[in-house]
Amino acid sequence: MKFTKINDSSIRCLISREEMDAQGINIEDLLDDRVKAEEFLRYVLQQARYEVDFVTTGEALNVQLTVMKDGDVSLMISDEDKAEEENAMEVAQQIVDTFEWET
């Protein structure tokens, strides 16, 4: 697995077909077998925590799966709660930055 940390709330993970085979999961399992998919996602998240210090809130995750030509898989994982928090902080900072202070 190769992880790329996009920001504190998002990562991208590339997983080879061989790595999936070693974990006993295939693309059909990810799409059709909720139990296997959740177990595999938990494994991926554990690896992400170890390799790129990606920690989730444990609430809502957005997972986008892309199947590559060679059978490898790309997962884009976003922690929705963290993303909302970050967006709120950015908006608040923009408001503060644009506020004209009276002197």
Disulfide bonds with the S-S distance in Angstrom:
none
